[in-house]
Amino acid sequence: QLVLTQSPSASASLGASVKLTCTLSSGHNSYAIAWHQQLPEKGPRFLIKLNTDGSHIKGDGIPDRFSGSSSGAERYLTISSLQSQDEADYYCQTSDTDIVVFGGGTKLTVL
Amino acid sequence: QVQLVESGGGVVQPGRSLRLSCAASGFTFSSYGMHWVRQAPGKGLEWVAVIWFDGSNKYYADSVKGRFTISRDNSRNTLYLQVNSLRAEDTAVYYCARTVAGHRGLLEYWGQGTLVTVSS
């Protein structure tokens, strides 16, 4: 069964970097994923499509501070030079034969 | 630019029905698969359904199978979700989303959502 696992919360200081992790379930190491950001009281916004080899494409207007990388079953979202407006929920998402799966989301707090 | 605008939400009694709509613009609607995703208050994102670019295939989450129907009208650039036999646990913001080009399972553009509240 395809499952995405995320830590429920993360925190980092203003101006620092943070690396969020999304783990694919066993047997699904080759799956591409997408990262989405959801600001408080807003709809989700696509950030990055991330492939197994770490190559990625970004959504419209997504700044260079956001980047993605991969290692085995892990997919990462790194946000550098953290700003207060980066405080949000971050979801990873993938699919298997048209069925879409979301991770539980990580709530990022900027200290 | 790509725009997705949902409508049709509201307050409805348990057991009743609604039809949600999603008006698309800024891209060739008939070339993309489309999804519905919902989010209950204070909860994470839950995938609901997908329809292929030409309407030939549709898939549903187990939680809505048999009660919800996804459809599209490519001549009107509009996506629909017919929601029947509504339950309290269907209360959520419903989003439509377009797929990434070349990958019908990854979502790229989202609407602003429409709120469905099921309450007596």
HADDOCK unambig.tbl for C-alpha pairs under 7 A between the chains (distance, minus, plus):
assign (segid A and resid 33 and name CA) (segid B and resid 106 and name CA) 6.97 0.50 0.50
assign (segid A and resid 34 and name CA) (segid B and resid 106 and name CA) 6.27 0.50 0.50
assign (segid A and resid 43 and name CA) (segid B and resid 112 and name CA) 5.37 0.50 0.50
assign (segid A and resid 43 and name CA) (segid B and resid 113 and name CA) 6.73 0.50 0.50
assign (segid A and resid 44 and name CA) (segid B and resid 110 and name CA) 6.56 0.50 0.50
assign (segid A and resid 45 and name CA) (segid B and resid 110 and name CA) 6.59 0.50 0.50
assign (segid A and resid 46 and name CA) (segid B and resid 108 and name CA) 5.34 0.50 0.50
assign (segid A and resid 46 and name CA) (segid B and resid 109 and name CA) 6.49 0.50 0.50
assign (segid A and resid 94 and name CA) (segid B and resid 105 and name CA) 6.65 0.50 0.50
assign (segid A and resid 94 and name CA) (segid B and resid 106 and name CA) 6.01 0.50 0.50
assign (segid A and resid 95 and name CA) (segid B and resid 105 and name CA) 5.01 0.50 0.50
assign (segid A and resid 95 and name CA) (segid B and resid 106 and name CA) 6.70 0.50 0.50
assign (segid A and resid 98 and name CA) (segid B and resid 105 and name CA) 5.52 0.50 0.50
assign (segid A and resid 100 and name CA) (segid B and resid 47 and name CA) 6.05 0.50 0.50
assign (segid A and resid 100 and name CA) (segid B and resid 105 and name CA) 6.16 0.50 0.50
assign (segid A and resid 101 and name CA) (segid B and resid 47 and name CA) 6.79 0.50 0.50
assign (segid A and resid 102 and name CA) (segid B and resid 45 and name CA) 6.64 0.50 0.50
assign (segid A and resid 102 and name CA) (segid B and resid 46 and name CA) 6.91 0.50 0.50
assign (segid A and resid 104 and name CA) (segid B and resid 44 and name CA) 6.04 0.50 0.50
assign (segid A and resid 105 and name CA) (segid B and resid 44 and name CA) 6.62 0.50 0.50
